[in-house]
Amino acid sequence: GSDCPEYIDADDPYYIGSGQRVSGEGNPQEVAARLLAKEVPFNDGDQKGISFLTPWARADLAKIAEGGKITSCKSDGTVLDVGLLQVLDELSAKYNVGLGYFITEHECQGQHLAGRGIDIDSVDGYVLRELLGIKGGDMDGIPPGLAREFMEDASKLMPTGRGGLGQRQCSPLKDAVYAEGVKPFPDRCHHFHLDTRQNY
C-alpha cells in the first residue's frame, strides 16, 4: 500500500545503500565475497559493515564466496540465498551488522536449512546480553529504538513478496511497522532473525 514504501528517500541522511528492495536475483558467490570484504570489528558501532559474532557465520559465507556449498546439514550442500545476502549488503551500509548463524551450528531446520535465514547477534556494537550469559528483559543490551529501526529497515529491503522477521513478540518490536509482504513471527528474544521466505 501507499503507507509501505518500497524505497527509502535518497535525501535521507541515513540512506541505506540503494534504498530499494533487493532483486533476490544474481550470483551469491559475488555478494558473499563483497560481504567478507566489508568486515569490521563487532564492538565498534562507528564502523559500518559486516562483523562476526561466531566463526561459523564467517565460514559459511567464505564457503559461498569460494563457489562451494555448506554441507553441515545436508550432504548435497546448501547455497545461501542471494536475496538474503543482498539484504545484509544493503543493511551494512547503515549499520554494523553482527552475524551469528546461517546454517552451521544452527538447528538443521526451517529457513536456515534452506539457506534463507540468518541470526543477527549485534547491531552497531550492541550485543544482546543474553548471549553473554546475562539475564535480562526482551532484547536487553540493545536500545529499543535501534532494534525497531533495524528491523523496519530490513523489512523495506526484502525482495517483493518475500521475507520473514522474527521476535515479533519481543517488547521493542511489538509495534514495529513492516513493509508489505513481510511476515513477522514470534521467536526467542536473544537475537534478530531475518529470512527471505516466499510469502506469495
MIVEXFI-501898 format. One record per residue (C-alpha): chain; x, y, z; residue in one letter. Coordinates in nm, 2 decimals, padded with zeros to 4 digits. Layout:
(rec "A", (X, Y, Z), "A")
...
REM end
This chain:
(rec "A", (00.00, 00.00, 00.00), "G")
(rec "A", (00.10, 00.37, -00.01), "S")
(rec "A", (00.19, 00.36, 00.35), "D")
(rec "A", (00.45, 00.09, 00.28), "C")
(rec "A", (00.71, 00.25, 00.05), "P")
(rec "A", (00.94, 00.02, -00.15), "E")
(rec "A", (01.23, 00.26, -00.12), "Y")
(rec "A", (01.40, 00.50, 00.12), "I")
(rec "A", (01.43, 00.86, 00.03), "D")
(rec "A", (01.78, 00.92, -00.11), "A")
(rec "A", (01.79, 01.26, 00.06), "D")
(rec "A", (01.76, 01.09, 00.40), "D")
(rec "A", (02.09, 01.14, 00.58), "P")
(rec "A", (02.06, 00.77, 00.69), "Y")
(rec "A", (02.01, 00.64, 00.34), "Y")
(rec "A", (02.06, 00.27, 00.31), "I")
(rec "A", (02.27, 00.16, 00.01), "G")
(rec "A", (02.05, 00.18, -00.29), "S")
(rec "A", (01.74, 00.22, -00.07), "G")
(rec "A", (01.53, -00.02, -00.28), "Q")
(rec "A", (01.41, -00.37, -00.23), "R")
(rec "A", (01.68, -00.61, -00.34), "V")
(rec "A", (01.61, -00.81, -00.65), "S")
(rec "A", (01.67, -01.15, -00.50), "G")
(rec "A", (01.85, -01.24, -00.83), "E")
(rec "A", (02.21, -01.27, -00.91), "G")
(rec "A", (02.53, -01.46, -00.81), "N")
(rec "A", (02.55, -01.54, -00.44), "P")
(rec "A", (02.92, -01.60, -00.48), "Q")
(rec "A", (02.98, -01.24, -00.57), "E")
(rec "A", (02.77, -01.10, -00.29), "V")
(rec "A", (02.92, -01.33, -00.03), "A")
(rec "A", (03.27, -01.21, -00.14), "A")
(rec "A", (03.16, -00.85, -00.11), "R")
(rec "A", (03.02, -00.91, 00.24), "L")
(rec "A", (03.35, -01.06, 00.35), "L")
(rec "A", (03.54, -00.76, 00.22), "A")
(rec "A", (03.32, -00.54, 00.44), "K")
(rec "A", (03.43, -00.70, 00.77), "E")
(rec "A", (03.47, -00.46, 01.07), "V")
(rec "A", (03.51, -00.53, 01.44), "P")
(rec "A", (03.18, -00.61, 01.60), "F")
(rec "A", (03.24, -00.39, 01.90), "N")
(rec "A", (03.29, -00.06, 01.71), "D")
(rec "A", (02.95, 00.08, 01.64), "G")
(rec "A", (03.10, 00.37, 01.44), "D")
(rec "A", (03.23, 00.14, 01.17), "Q")
(rec "A", (02.95, 00.02, 00.93), "K")
(rec "A", (02.98, -00.31, 00.76), "G")
(rec "A", (02.97, -00.68, 00.85), "I")
(rec "A", (03.10, -00.83, 01.17), "S")
(rec "A", (03.10, -01.18, 01.30), "F")
(rec "A", (02.99, -01.30, 01.64), "L")
(rec "A", (03.06, -01.66, 01.56), "T")
(rec "A", (03.33, -01.83, 01.34), "P")
(rec "A", (03.06, -02.03, 01.17), "W")
(rec "A", (02.89, -01.74, 01.01), "A")
(rec "A", (03.22, -01.63, 00.85), "R")
(rec "A", (03.30, -01.99, 00.75), "A")
(rec "A", (02.96, -02.03, 00.58), "D")
(rec "A", (03.00, -01.70, 00.40), "L")
(rec "A", (03.35, -01.79, 00.29), "A")
(rec "A", (03.24, -02.13, 00.15), "K")
(rec "A", (02.98, -01.95, -00.07), "I")
(rec "A", (03.24, -01.69, -00.18), "A")
(rec "A", (03.46, -01.97, -00.29), "E")
(rec "A", (03.18, -02.11, -00.51), "G")
(rec "A", (03.11, -02.40, -00.27), "G")
(rec "A", (02.81, -02.53, -00.07), "K")
(rec "A", (02.75, -02.56, 00.31), "I")
(rec "A", (02.74, -02.93, 00.39), "T")
(rec "A", (02.69, -02.91, 00.77), "S")
(rec "A", (02.32, -03.00, 00.75), "C")
(rec "A", (02.27, -03.16, 00.40), "K")
(rec "A", (02.52, -03.40, 00.24), "S")
(rec "A", (02.45, -03.25, -00.10), "D")
(rec "A", (02.50, -02.90, 00.04), "G")
(rec "A", (02.32, -02.57, 00.05), "T")
(rec "A", (02.39, -02.24, -00.12), "V")
(rec "A", (02.29, -01.92, 00.07), "L")
(rec "A", (02.00, -01.73, -00.09), "D")
(rec "A", (02.13, -01.43, -00.29), "V")
(rec "A", (01.84, -01.22, -00.17), "G")
(rec "A", (01.93, -01.27, 00.19), "L")
(rec "A", (02.29, -01.18, 00.12), "L")
(rec "A", (02.18, -00.87, -00.07), "Q")
(rec "A", (01.97, -00.76, 00.23), "V")
(rec "A", (02.27, -00.79, 00.45), "L")
(rec "A", (02.48, -00.60, 00.20), "D")
(rec "A", (02.23, -00.31, 00.20), "E")
(rec "A", (02.19, -00.31, 00.58), "L")
(rec "A", (02.57, -00.30, 00.62), "S")
(rec "A", (02.58, 00.05, 00.45), "A")
(rec "A", (02.40, 00.19, 00.76), "K")
(rec "A", (02.48, -00.05, 01.04), "Y")
(rec "A", (02.75, -00.27, 01.19), "N")
(rec "A", (02.56, -00.60, 01.14), "V")
(rec "A", (02.69, -00.87, 01.37), "G")
(rec "A", (02.62, -01.21, 01.21), "L")
(rec "A", (02.56, -01.52, 01.43), "G")
(rec "A", (02.44, -01.82, 01.23), "Y")
(rec "A", (02.34, -01.90, 00.88), "F")
(rec "A", (02.34, -02.29, 00.88), "I")
(rec "A", (02.65, -02.43, 01.05), "T")
(rec "A", (02.59, -02.49, 01.43), "E")
(rec "A", (02.23, -02.38, 01.39), "H")
(rec "A", (01.95, -02.64, 01.42), "E")
(rec "A", (01.91, -02.81, 01.08), "C")
(rec "A", (01.55, -02.69, 01.01), "Q")
(rec "A", (01.34, -02.42, 00.86), "G")
(rec "A", (01.47, -02.12, 00.67), "Q")
(rec "A", (01.82, -02.17, 00.79), "H")
(rec "A", (01.84, -02.52, 00.65), "L")
(rec "A", (01.72, -02.38, 00.32), "A")
(rec "A", (01.99, -02.12, 00.31), "G")
(rec "A", (01.74, -01.83, 00.35), "R")
(rec "A", (01.78, -01.75, 00.72), "G")
(rec "A", (02.04, -01.55, 00.94), "I")
(rec "A", (02.05, -01.49, 01.31), "D")
(rec "A", (02.20, -01.15, 01.39), "I")
(rec "A", (02.35, -01.11, 01.74), "D")
(rec "A", (02.46, -00.75, 01.75), "S")
(rec "A", (02.38, -00.42, 01.58), "V")
(rec "A", (02.62, -00.12, 01.59), "D")
(rec "A", (02.83, -00.28, 01.86), "G")
(rec "A", (02.53, -00.35, 02.09), "Y")
(rec "A", (02.54, -00.72, 02.18), "V")
(rec "A", (02.22, -00.88, 02.31), "L")
(rec "A", (02.31, -00.95, 02.67), "R")
(rec "A", (02.15, -01.30, 02.70), "E")
(rec "A", (02.42, -01.42, 02.45), "L")
(rec "A", (02.67, -01.31, 02.71), "L")
(rec "A", (02.51, -01.52, 02.98), "G")
(rec "A", (02.34, -01.21, 03.14), "I")
(rec "A", (01.97, -01.25, 03.21), "K")
(rec "A", (01.76, -00.95, 03.12), "G")
(rec "A", (01.44, -00.84, 02.96), "G")
(rec "A", (01.33, -00.87, 02.59), "D")
(rec "A", (01.63, -00.80, 02.37), "M")
(rec "A", (01.82, -00.65, 02.67), "D")
(rec "A", (02.15, -00.49, 02.56), "G")
(rec "A", (02.03, -00.30, 02.26), "I")
(rec "A", (01.85, 00.03, 02.26), "P")
(rec "A", (01.48, -00.04, 02.18), "P")
(rec "A", (01.47, 00.24, 01.92), "G")
(rec "A", (01.77, 00.09, 01.74), "L")
(rec "A", (01.62, -00.26, 01.75), "A")
(rec "A", (01.30, -00.14, 01.59), "R")
(rec "A", (01.47, 00.08, 01.33), "E")
(rec "A", (01.70, -00.20, 01.23), "F")
(rec "A", (01.41, -00.45, 01.17), "M")
(rec "A", (01.19, -00.19, 01.00), "E")
(rec "A", (01.48, -00.11, 00.76), "D")
(rec "A", (01.53, -00.48, 00.70), "A")
(rec "A", (01.17, -00.52, 00.60), "S")
(rec "A", (01.19, -00.24, 00.34), "K")
(rec "A", (01.48, -00.42, 00.17), "L")
(rec "A", (01.32, -00.77, 00.13), "M")
(rec "A", (01.26, -00.90, -00.22), "P")
(rec "A", (00.90, -00.84, -00.33), "T")
(rec "A", (00.67, -01.10, -00.19), "G")
(rec "A", (00.94, -01.24, 00.03), "R")
(rec "A", (01.07, -01.20, 00.38), "G")
(rec "A", (01.03, -01.32, 00.74), "G")
(rec "A", (01.13, -01.13, 01.06), "L")
(rec "A", (01.13, -01.29, 01.40), "G")
(rec "A", (01.10, -01.16, 01.75), "Q")
(rec "A", (00.76, -01.00, 01.69), "R")
(rec "A", (00.65, -01.06, 02.05), "Q")
(rec "A", (00.97, -00.90, 02.19), "C")
(rec "A", (00.89, -00.56, 02.35), "S")
(rec "A", (01.10, -00.34, 02.12), "P")
(rec "A", (00.93, -00.49, 01.81), "L")
(rec "A", (00.56, -00.54, 01.91), "K")
(rec "A", (00.46, -00.22, 01.73), "D")
(rec "A", (00.72, -00.21, 01.46), "A")
(rec "A", (00.58, -00.13, 01.11), "V")
(rec "A", (00.70, -00.36, 00.84), "Y")
(rec "A", (00.68, -00.33, 00.46), "A")
(rec "A", (00.40, -00.51, 00.28), "E")
(rec "A", (00.47, -00.87, 00.20), "G")
(rec "A", (00.69, -00.94, 00.50), "V")
(rec "A", (00.58, -01.20, 00.76), "K")
(rec "A", (00.65, -01.12, 01.13), "P")
(rec "A", (00.65, -01.41, 01.37), "F")
(rec "A", (00.75, -01.49, 01.73), "P")
(rec "A", (01.10, -01.61, 01.81), "D")
(rec "A", (01.34, -01.61, 02.11), "R")
(rec "A", (01.44, -01.26, 02.21), "C")
(rec "A", (01.81, -01.31, 02.22), "H")
(rec "A", (01.88, -01.24, 01.85), "H")
(rec "A", (01.73, -01.09, 01.54), "F")
(rec "A", (01.61, -01.35, 01.28), "H")
(rec "A", (01.58, -01.24, 00.92), "L")
(rec "A", (01.49, -01.46, 00.63), "D")
(rec "A", (01.38, -01.44, 00.27), "T")
(rec "A", (01.10, -01.70, 00.26), "R")
(rec "A", (00.85, -01.68, -00.02), "Q")
(rec "A", (00.52, -01.54, 00.11), "N")
(rec "A", (00.31, -01.52, -00.22), "Y")
REM end
